[in-house]
Amino acid sequence: MNKRFRKGCADGCTGITRRTFLADVGMGFTGLALSAILFRDGIARAADPQTLWTPPDGKPQFPPKAKSVIWLFMMGGVSHLEGFDPKETINKYAGLTLPQTPYADALKSKYFQNGIPNFNVGSSFPILGLQAGYQKDKKCGIAVSDWWPHTRECMEDIAVVRSLYTEDNAHTAQFEFHAGKKLATGACPTIGSWIHYGLGTLNENLPQFVVLGRGMVSIAPNDIAHGADYLGPEHAGITLDTGGPPLAHVHPEFPLTAEEQRAQFDLIRDLDQSREIEYPHDEILRARIKSYELAYKMQASVPEAMNFAQESNETRALYGLDNPATKVMAERCLAARRLVERGVRFVQIYHGGGNVACGDWDSHTDLLGNHTKLCGAVDQPIAGLLKDLKQRGMLNDTLVVWASEFGRSAGSEPKKNNEPYKPGRQHSPFGFSCWMAGGGIKGGVVHGATDEIGFHAAVDRHYVTDIHATIFHQLGLDPRKLEIPGHRRLDIEVGHPIKEIIA
C-alpha cells in the first residue's frame, strides 16, 4: 500500500483525501477517467450524508405526452385585452377613471391590497377603450383580437389560460416567469435548464436547450432568463442565430482533416479529465469537457438544422419567410420546428427583447401603433409553426407555449403637459393570458377568467409557475424529484399542473 496512505491511516486517516487515493490506485489516464466517472455516479461518495439523493437518469418519471417544448416569449408585456381576452366592457367606460365606474372595488380587492406594493394605478388614470376589434373563432367560439387573425385560425388546437398573475410589476417579471422566483432573490435555474437537466438527449449532435433571439439583457447579466445557475453551466441555453452563421466560431480557424480535429478534441478531453479528479465539484470544468465534445458534433449538425434551402415554397409562404415584416420571427419559428424535428428538447424563442430597455411590447404610449406592428410581425409565423407541426404529425408530442411577462391594464397613461400623445396601457401583473397547444393539451378551450375589465385574475387563478408545472407534467417529470440537496423550492415556485387543460 502507498506509504502516504498507511501513514495517514495510522494517524486516523487524515493524511490522504479520497480523490488522492483514487488517483494513486488509478495509475494514469484510464484510472483518472474511471475515478471521475465513479465520483460523478456517486460510487465514490459512499460516506456523503446526501447519498440518498441521486441525479436524474435522463428518463421520464412517468409516461409523457410530449417530448419537446417550443417556448414563445414576447418581451415587454403584450395586451391581453387586445389579444386573447378581449373585454367589451372597457369601451363603455372609456375616458372615466376607475372610481367613476362600477368596478372601483378592484382597488379594494384582497389580491390588490396583498399584492405588489406601490403599484401606480391611481384614480387619475383614465380607462382606454379597445384599440382593436375582435371575433370569435368559427370552430370553437373563442374570442380573439383582430390583431391575431392567423393564430385565431388555430384555436381548435389551443388552450387559453386567462387567469394568470405574477408578483412583479417591473420588467424583471420576465425572470419570474422563466424561473419562478423574483430576480432580487438571485440567479436560479430556469424552466429550460430544468428540462435539460431532467431529461436525456434525443440527439447527441445537437444541444438540448436552444435559445433563438435575445432576452432583455438590460435587466440582468448573462441572459439570466435562460441560465442554469446551480444546476451547472452545461444545462444553460445555447444561443443560435437565424440571421447569419448560426453559431460563432463553429468552424476551425485553420483547415483540418476530420482525423486531425478528432485527435485534438481527444487530447483536450484527456487533459481535462486528468484535472477532473482533483476538482470533482468544478461544474465549469465538467461543462467545458462536454461543450468541446458537443461543439465538435455541432459543426455539421447545427448548420444543417438551420438551413432553410431545402424547405418548399409552400412552407416558406406558410411562415411568411419571404415577407420582410415577418421574416425574423418566421426564421425563428421555422428553425424551432427543424430543431425539434431533430431531437432538441427545449427551444426558447424571444421576440421584442434587446432593442429597448423594457422590451418592444411595452406600450405605455401608442398601443395601436405598437401592437399593430408587432402582432403583424409574429402572428403569421406563430400560426405557421402550429399548422406545420400539425400537418407533419409533430404537434402530438411537441408542446408549444406562448407567453409574455404580464399583460396591459385597462387604465392608460395620462397625457403629459401639451406633448403629442397617443394612448397606451400600463402593466397588468394582476391578471393576463397565455396559451398552450399540442403535447397532450386540450384544444379549443378557455380556462380561468379575469374580471369584467380585465384587471384581476378572478376565476381559477394561476401563478406563472403553474405553467411550468403543466409543462413538466406533459414531459413526464415530477419537479419535486428534480430537486438537488441544498436547493429545495417552495410550493409556489414548483407550481401545480393545470389539469383542466390537459387532455
C-alpha positions in Angstrom: 0.0 0.0 0.0 1.2 3.5 -0.7 3.3 4.8 2.3 1.3 8.1 2.4 -1.9 6.2 2.8 -0.5 3.9 5.5 0.8 6.9 7.5 -2.5 8.7 7.2 -4.4 5.6 8.5 -2.2 5.4 11.5 -3.0 9.0 12.3 -6.7 8.5 11.9 -6.8 8.5 8.1 -6.3 12.3 7.9 -3.2 12.2 5.7 -4.9 11.5 2.4 -8.0 12.6 0.6 -10.4 10.2 -1.2 -9.6 11.7 -4.6 -5.8 11.3 -4.0 -6.3 7.7 -3.1 -8.3 7.2 -6.3 -5.7 8.9 -8.3 -2.9 6.7 -6.7 -4.7 3.5 -7.5 -5.9 4.6 -10.9 -2.5 4.8 -12.5 -2.7 7.1 -15.5 -5.5 8.5 -17.7 -7.6 5.3 -17.5 -7.7 5.4 -13.7 -8.3 9.2 -13.7 -11.2 8.9 -16.0 -12.6 5.9 -14.1 -12.4 7.7 -10.8 -14.1 10.8 -12.2 -16.9 8.6 -13.5 -17.2 6.9 -10.1 -17.4 10.2 -8.4 -20.0 11.5 -10.8 -22.1 8.4 -10.4 -22.0 8.6 -6.6 -19.9 5.4 -6.1 -17.0 7.3 -4.6 -19.3 9.3 -2.3 -20.4 6.5 0.0 -19.6 8.5 3.1 -21.5 11.5 1.9 -24.7 12.1 4.1 -26.5 13.1 0.9 -26.0 9.8 -0.9 -29.7 9.0 -0.7 -30.1 11.6 -3.4 -29.4 10.6 -7.0 -29.3 12.7 -10.1 -31.9 12.2 -12.8 -31.2 9.3 -15.1 -32.5 11.2 -18.2 -35.7 9.3 -18.4 -39.3 10.5 -17.8 -40.6 9.5 -14.3 -44.0 8.6 -15.7 -45.4 8.2 -19.2 -45.0 11.5 -21.1 -47.4 13.1 -23.5 -44.8 15.4 -25.0 -41.1 15.1 -26.0 -40.2 18.7 -26.7 -41.2 22.2 -25.9 -41.2 25.4 -28.0 -41.5 28.4 -25.7 -42.6 31.6 -27.4 -41.9 34.6 -25.2 -42.9 38.2 -26.0 -40.7 40.8 -24.2 -42.3 43.9 -22.6 -45.9 42.8 -21.9 -48.5 42.0 -24.5 -52.0 43.4 -24.1 -54.4 40.5 -23.2 -57.3 42.9 -23.7 -56.5 43.2 -27.4 -55.3 39.7 -27.5 -56.8 36.5 -26.2 -59.1 38.1 -23.5 -61.0 41.0 -25.2 -63.2 43.0 -22.8 -66.1 44.9 -24.5 -66.9 46.4 -21.1 -64.0 48.8 -21.1 -65.4 50.5 -24.3 -68.5 51.5 -22.3 -66.4 53.3 -19.6 -63.6 54.6 -21.8 -62.3 58.0 -20.6 -63.6 57.5 -17.0 -61.3 56.8 -14.1 -61.8 53.5 -12.2 -63.6 55.0 -9.2 -66.1 56.5 -11.6 -67.2 53.1 -12.8 -69.0 50.2 -11.1 -65.6 48.5 -10.8 -64.0 50.8 -8.2 -63.8 47.8 -5.8 -60.9 46.4 -8.0 -58.6 48.7 -5.9 -60.0 47.2 -2.7 -59.6 43.6 -3.8 -57.5 41.4 -1.5 -55.5 40.5 -4.5 -54.6 44.1 -5.0 -54.1 45.0 -1.3 -51.9 42.0 -0.6 -50.2 42.2 -4.0 -47.5 44.4 -5.4 -46.7 47.4 -3.2 -46.7 50.9 -4.7 -48.3 49.8 -7.9 -49.2 53.1 -9.7 -52.8 52.6 -10.7 -54.4 55.6 -9.0 -57.8 57.1 -9.7 -56.4 59.7 -12.2 -55.7 57.0 -14.8 -58.5 57.0 -17.4 -59.8 53.8 -18.9 -58.7 53.2 -22.5 -61.2 51.5 -24.9 -60.2 48.6 -27.0 -57.8 49.6 -29.8 -58.7 46.6 -32.0 -61.8 44.7 -32.8 -62.3 41.0 -32.1 -64.1 38.0 -33.5 -64.9 34.5 -32.2 -63.3 31.6 -33.9 -65.8 29.8 -36.0 -64.9 26.3 -34.8 -64.8 26.7 -31.1 -66.2 30.2 -30.4 -63.1 31.6 -28.6 -62.9 35.4 -28.9 -59.6 36.6 -30.3 -58.4 40.1 -31.3 -58.2 41.1 -34.9 -54.5 41.7 -34.3 -54.1 37.9 -34.2 -56.1 36.6 -37.3 -53.7 33.8 -38.2 -53.5 32.5 -34.7 -57.3 32.7 -34.4 -57.4 30.1 -37.2 -55.6 27.6 -34.9 -57.8 28.0 -31.8 -59.1 24.4 -32.1 -55.6 23.3 -31.1 -55.1 25.9 -28.4 -55.9 26.1 -24.7 -56.1 29.7 -23.5 -55.4 30.4 -19.8 -56.9 33.8 -19.0 -56.3 33.9 -15.3 -52.5 34.2 -14.8 -50.9 36.6 -12.3 -47.4 37.5 -11.3 -45.9 39.2 -8.3 -43.6 41.6 -10.2 -44.8 44.8 -11.8 -41.4 45.7 -13.3 -39.9 44.0 -16.3 -37.9 41.7 -14.1 -41.2 39.8 -14.3 -39.8 38.0 -17.3 -37.3 36.3 -15.0 -40.1 35.5 -12.6 -42.0 33.8 -15.4 -38.9 31.8 -16.5 -37.5 30.9 -13.1 -40.5 31.1 -10.7 -38.6 33.4 -8.4 -38.1 37.2 -8.2 -34.8 38.4 -9.6 -34.0 40.0 -6.2 -33.5 36.5 -4.8 -30.6 36.0 -7.1 -30.0 33.7 -10.1 -31.6 30.3 -10.2 -32.4 27.6 -12.8 -34.9 28.5 -15.4 -37.6 26.3 -17.0 -35.5 25.3 -20.0 -32.5 24.4 -17.8 -34.7 22.2 -15.5 -35.9 20.2 -18.5 -32.4 19.9 -19.9 -31.3 18.6 -16.5 -34.2 16.2 -16.1 -34.4 14.6 -19.5 -31.8 12.7 -21.6 -30.8 13.8 -25.1 -32.7 12.8 -28.2 -29.8 13.8 -30.4 -26.2 13.6 -29.3 -25.2 16.0 -32.1 -27.4 19.0 -31.1 -27.8 21.0 -27.9 -30.9 20.1 -25.9 -31.7 23.7 -24.8 -31.6 26.2 -27.7 -32.3 30.0 -27.5 -33.4 32.0 -30.5 -33.5 35.8 -30.2 -32.4 37.9 -27.3 -33.9 38.4 -23.9 -33.9 41.8 -22.2 -30.2 41.7 -21.2 -30.5 45.2 -19.7 -32.3 43.9 -16.6 -29.8 41.2 -15.6 -26.4 39.9 -16.7 -25.6 36.9 -18.9 -29.1 36.4 -20.3 -30.2 35.1 -16.9 -33.7 34.2 -18.1 -32.2 31.1 -19.8 -29.5 30.3 -17.3 -29.0 27.2 -15.2 -27.2 28.6 -12.1 -26.7 25.8 -9.5 -27.6 23.0 -12.0 -24.4 23.8 -13.7 -23.5 25.7 -16.9 -23.8 22.6 -19.0 -27.6 22.9 -18.6 -27.9 26.6 -19.7 -29.4 27.6 -23.0 -27.2 27.8 -26.1 -28.0 30.8 -28.3 -28.1 30.2 -32.0 -28.6 32.9 -34.7 -31.0 32.6 -37.6 -29.9 35.7 -39.4 -26.4 34.6 -40.3 -24.0 31.9 -39.2 -26.0 30.0 -36.5 -23.1 29.7 -34.1 -20.0 31.9 -33.9 -16.6 30.2 -34.3 -18.2 26.8 -35.1 -15.6 26.1 -37.7 -11.8 25.6 -37.2 -9.6 28.7 -37.8 -7.3 26.6 -40.0 -8.1 23.8 -42.4 -8.0 20.4 -40.6 -8.9 16.9 -41.6 -11.6 15.1 -39.6 -8.9 12.8 -38.2 -6.7 15.8 -37.1 -9.6 17.6 -35.5 -10.8 14.4 -33.7 -7.3 13.9 -32.3 -7.3 17.5 -31.0 -10.6 17.0 -29.2 -9.5 13.7 -27.8 -6.3 15.3 -26.3 -8.3 18.2 -24.8 -10.7 15.7 -23.3 -8.0 13.6 -21.8 -6.2 16.6 -20.3 -9.5 18.0 -18.8 -10.4 14.6 -17.4 -7.0 14.4 -15.7 -7.9 17.5 -13.8 -11.5 16.5 -13.1 -10.3 14.0 -10.4 -8.6 16.8 -8.5 -11.6 19.2 -8.9 -14.6 16.9 -8.9 -17.0 19.7 -7.9 -15.8 22.1 -10.7 -19.0 22.4 -12.7 -17.3 24.8 -15.2 -14.6 22.2 -15.9 -17.2 19.5 -16.4 -19.3 21.7 -18.6 -16.2 22.6 -20.7 -15.4 19.0 -21.3 -18.9 18.4 -22.6 -19.0 21.6 -24.6 -15.9 20.7 -26.5 -17.3 17.4 -27.5 -20.7 18.9 -28.4 -19.0 21.7 -30.4 -17.2 19.1 -32.5 -20.5 17.3 -33.2 -22.4 20.6 -33.9 -20.0 21.7 -36.7 -22.1 19.8 -39.2 -25.4 19.2 -37.4 -26.2 22.8 -36.5 -25.7 24.4 -40.0 -27.8 21.6 -41.5 -30.6 22.1 -39.0 -30.7 25.8 -39.6 -30.5 25.6 -43.4 -33.9 26.5 -44.9 -32.9 25.9 -48.5 -34.5 22.5 -48.6 -37.9 23.9 -47.4 -40.6 24.0 -50.0 -42.1 27.3 -51.3 -45.4 26.3 -49.6 -43.6 26.0 -46.2 -41.8 29.4 -46.7 -45.1 31.0 -47.5 -46.8 29.4 -44.5 -44.4 31.0 -42.1 -44.0 34.3 -44.0 -40.3 33.7 -44.5 -40.0 35.9 -47.6 -42.0 38.8 -46.2 -39.7 41.5 -44.7 -42.3 42.2 -41.9 -42.4 38.6 -40.7 -39.0 37.3 -41.8 -37.2 37.5 -38.4 -39.9 35.6 -36.4 -40.5 33.3 -39.4 -36.9 32.2 -39.3 -37.0 31.6 -35.6 -40.2 29.6 -35.7 -39.1 27.5 -38.7 -35.7 26.9 -37.0 -37.6 25.7 -33.9 -39.6 23.2 -35.9 -36.4 21.9 -37.6 -34.6 21.7 -34.3 -37.4 19.8 -32.5 -37.7 17.6 -35.6 -34.1 16.6 -35.0 -34.5 15.9 -31.3 -33.9 19.2 -29.4 -35.8 19.1 -26.2 -36.4 22.8 -25.5 -36.4 25.8 -27.9 -36.9 29.2 -26.3 -37.8 32.0 -28.8 -37.7 35.6 -27.7 -39.4 38.4 -29.6 -39.1 42.1 -28.8 -36.1 42.0 -26.5 -32.8 43.7 -26.7 -33.9 46.7 -28.7 -35.2 48.8 -25.9 -34.6 48.7 -22.1 -38.1 47.4 -21.3 -38.9 45.2 -24.4 -40.5 46.2 -27.6 -44.0 45.2 -26.5 -44.0 47.7 -23.6 -46.7 50.0 -25.0 -47.2 52.8 -22.4 -47.9 55.0 -25.4 -49.2 54.4 -28.9 -50.6 50.9 -28.1 -52.3 51.0 -31.5 -49.2 51.6 -33.5 -47.0 49.3 -31.3 -49.2 46.3 -31.3 -50.4 46.6 -34.9 -46.7 46.4 -36.0 -45.6 43.7 -33.6 -48.6 41.4 -33.9 -48.2 41.7 -37.6 -44.6 40.6 -37.2 -45.3 37.4 -35.2 -48.9 36.3 -35.8 -48.4 34.5 -39.2 -45.1 32.8 -38.2 -46.6 31.5 -34.9 -49.7 30.2 -36.7 -47.4 28.8 -39.4 -45.5 26.9 -36.8 -48.7 25.4 -35.3 -50.0 24.4 -38.7 -46.7 23.0 -39.9 -46.3 20.9 -36.7 -49.8 19.6 -37.1 -49.6 18.6 -40.7 -46.3 16.8 -40.0 -47.9 14.9 -37.1 -45.4 16.6 -34.7 -48.0 18.6 -32.7 -49.0 15.5 -30.8 -45.7 15.3 -28.9 -44.5 19.0 -29.2 -45.8 21.4 -26.6 -46.0 25.0 -27.8 -46.3 27.7 -25.2 -47.0 31.4 -25.9 -46.5 33.8 -23.1 -45.4 37.3 -22.0 -44.2 38.7 -18.7 -47.6 40.3 -17.9 -50.5 41.9 -19.8 -51.7 45.5 -20.1 -54.1 47.3 -17.8 -57.5 48.8 -18.8 -56.1 52.1 -17.4 -54.0 54.2 -19.7 -51.1 56.5 -19.0 -52.3 60.1 -18.5 -51.3 62.8 -21.1 -48.3 64.7 -20.0 -48.2 68.5 -20.5 -49.0 69.6 -24.1 -46.9 66.9 -25.7 -48.4 65.0 -28.7 -50.0 61.9 -27.2 -51.0 58.5 -28.5 -52.6 56.5 -25.6 -51.2 53.3 -24.4 -51.7 50.9 -21.4 -49.9 50.3 -18.1 -48.6 47.0 -16.9 -51.1 44.3 -15.8 -49.5 41.9 -13.3 -52.8 41.0 -11.6 -54.4 39.3 -14.5 -53.3 38.3 -18.0 -53.3 35.5 -20.5 -51.1 32.9 -22.1 -51.8 29.8 -24.2 -50.6 26.3 -24.8 -51.0 23.9 -27.7 -50.1 20.3 -28.6 -48.3 17.8 -26.4 -51.4 16.4 -24.8 -53.1 19.7 -24.2 -56.8 20.1 -24.9 -57.6 22.3 -27.9 -60.4 24.8 -28.4 -60.8 25.6 -24.6 -60.6 28.6 -22.3 -59.6 28.2 -18.7 -60.0 30.8 -16.0 -61.2 34.4 -16.3 -60.3 37.9 -15.4 -62.9 40.3 -14.0 -65.1 42.3 -16.5 -62.4 45.0 -17.1 -59.5 42.5 -17.2 -57.9 43.9 -14.1 -57.7 40.8 -11.7 -57.5 37.1 -12.4 -60.8 36.3 -10.8 -61.7 32.7 -11.6 -59.3 29.7 -11.3 -56.3 31.9 -10.6 -52.8 30.6 -11.6 -49.4 31.9 -10.6 -47.0 31.7 -13.5 -45.3 28.6 -12.2 -48.4 26.6 -12.8 -47.4 26.9 -16.5 -44.1 25.3 -15.5 -45.8 22.5 -13.6 -48.1 21.8 -16.6 -45.0 21.5 -18.9 -43.2 19.2 -16.5 -46.3 17.0 -16.2 -46.7 16.7 -20.0 -43.0 15.7 -20.3 -43.4 13.0 -17.6 -41.4 14.9 -15.0 -42.1 15.4 -11.3 -40.3 18.7 -10.4 -40.0 17.6 -6.8 -37.8 14.7 -7.9 -35.6 17.1 -9.8 -34.6 19.0 -6.7 -31.0 18.7 -5.5 -29.6 18.8 -2.0 -29.5 22.3 -0.5 -31.9 23.9 -3.1 -35.4 23.0 -2.1 -38.1 25.1 -3.7 -41.3 26.4 -2.2 -44.7 25.1 -3.3 -45.5 28.3 -5.2 -42.1 28.0 -7.0 -42.9 24.5 -8.1 -46.5 25.2 -9.1 -49.3 22.8 -9.9 -50.4 21.3 -13.3 -53.5 22.9 -14.8 -55.4 19.7 -15.0 -58.4 21.4 -16.7 -56.5 21.9 -19.9 -54.8 18.5 -20.0 -56.4 16.1 -22.5 
